[in-house]
Each structure stands twice: as structure tokens, then as C-alpha cells.
Amino acid sequence: MSSKKKHIAIVAGGYSSEKDISLQSAHEVLKSLDREYYEPSLVEITSDGWFVKNGSPVGVPINRHDFSYMSNGNATHFDAVFNAIHGHPGENGILQAYFELLNIPFTGCSSFCSSVTFNKYACKSLIRQAGIPVARSILIRENERISTENILRQVGLPCFVKPNNGGSSCGISRVNEAGELVKAIGLALAEDNEVIIEEFIPGREITCGVVSTKKEFIAFPITEIISKKEFFDYEAKYTPGGADEITPANIPESLAINCQEKSKKIYTFLGCKGMVRVDYILSQDQLWFLEINTIPGLSEHSIVPQQIRALGRQTSEIFSALLDDIIES
């Protein structure tokens, strides 16, 4: 890398229910970057506007025509972007397409990969083609006529109802009785205009982070998630003590290796870049794909940082490697 410090925009916030979690991730990245090589700025993207927040609660507006801002009377540009936005517009391909048009390098997946992986139903359809087990599911769109009988004939009970495009377990319900289905669909539609309804696969929830740089392709140690609620919903995920996250997971080594290899296969098959996290249900020694998070949580207590530390590595090292890759390419 050049001896000149690189000006990095750490984008955070977003327009979804995940904005507060995104800010936690961004602050961890901001804290971790080596000031000898990087000059990082927090760029908060909200429905009220895009602002550079360099110690100022109000911030300086971003010029969206070229993603610059005014500093001491001059337009300041960024060398690269570290994307820490979970959900819309940072994980669904929209922000990625914007940076691609401006030719500004950014961490993470391309706009195409991001849009496909964010759409749970489309992603699962692709994963099924790769020969990886996926639960049966059905897609419901807003204003579509709902036939409870038809839905349950395809997925059975219990089942899960989720926003098709979304994360952080927002708007998810477990449906145990037919009478609960319409209410659960309404809850998911409050988050998105499409709903995916999936059959319930009994088992243990495990997850594996994967990162690829020019120097290495790593699948991290496996984490098992044991929710203290009926399932790993938003409250269990982000309330202290709401779930136990055990890294490395207490599973046979052969199964852990299988999960890591499968996660790398999925990463390659979908054309991912940067760092992702792949979630599974482990049922009778079979790994069932749940979803892939292309902008995983990066706060100190998030799962992927736990996995990085369990590998004996530092998050700051991984963050720097991701930035070095896109700056030098």
C-alpha cells in the first residue's frame, strides 16, 4: 500500500430496522483501523440524509453525485468504502450499485451477488441447485390472496414466517397453529412486501464465517447459537443473555470441517467477496442451509468477531486485509 494515508468511509445506519446494529458494527471498525495507514470517517446514511460524522453530532452532508463532502472549503473524496450497513440499502445491492457506478472500491459482495443473497427465496433456490439441503418454502407477495390450507399443505406445521428481504430476525414468527398464520404474515409484511414461509427443521442452529482476501481463504471456527426463547429472534439476538453463542461449537471435528467446507463452497458458488456468515440448522448430522449474511455483525460481541478471536486472529487485522484488497486491486 502507498505511504499516503487512505481516506476510508465507514458507511453505517441505513433505512431498515437494523440501523442501530449497523452503527455498533461501524464504531467497532472505526476503533480498529490503524491510523498509521488509514484516515477513517463515519458516514451515517439515514432517511434524513447522508452525513460525515467526524466527532460532530450534526455532521457534514455528503454530495451524492460523487460521494464527497466539503472540508475547509474543499471537496474531500474517499479512497474506499468499508460497508457496515446491515439491511437496506447496504446489504441488498443498492448501495453497491451506486459505488460501482462511481468507481469507488468497497468491501463486500458485488451489487448482483448482494441482491441475490438478500432475497431469501431466490438465494435458497440457487443453493438447492448446488445440491445443498434447503427447507421447503413458499413465497407470498403483498396483496396476494392467502390460502392458509394451500400454504400449510406445502410446508406443514410448525413453520417459520419471515420477511423475504431482511435480516436481524426482524418480523419473524414461528407458527405452531394454523390460526396464527395470517397474523404472522402481516407482521412480516410490515418489514417487507414479500414473505417467505418455510417448513420447520428441528435441530441445532450453527453458523460459520468466511473471509477471502488475496492472501487467504478462511472458514472460521463454528458457532452454535442456543436461544433462550422459542427461536433466535431479534430480542434473543441483541438482548444480553438472550442466547448462548458457543465458539467453537461443541460438535465433532469432522462435522465442523464439513460445515467449513460447505460454507466455502456456498461462498464460491454465489460469487461472494469479502466477509460473510452462513447459517445452518444441524439436524441428525445433516446441515440445512438457512441463509447467508453478506454484511455480518461486526461489533465486539457479534458472532464473526468471536470466531476471528477463536482462530487466534485480530479483527483489526482482518478489516485491514479487506481494505488493502480493494484499494490495491
Secondary structure, DSSP 4 states (H G I P E B T S, - for coil): --SSPEEEEEEEE-SSTTHHHHHHHHHHHHHHS-TTTEEEEEEEEETTEEEE-SS-SS-EE-BTTTTEEEETTEEEE-SEEEE---STTTSSSHHHHHHHHHT--BSS--HHHHHHHHBHHHHHHHHHHTT--B--EEEEETTPPP-HHHHHHHH-SSEEEEESB--TTTT-EEE-SGGGHHHHHHHHHTT-SEEEEEE---SEEEEEEEEE-SS-EEEPPPEEEEESSSS--HHHHHSTTSEEEESS-SS-HHHHHHHHHHHHHHHHHHT--EEEEEEEEEETTEEEEEEEESS---STTSHHHHHHHHTT--HHHHHHHHHHHHHH-
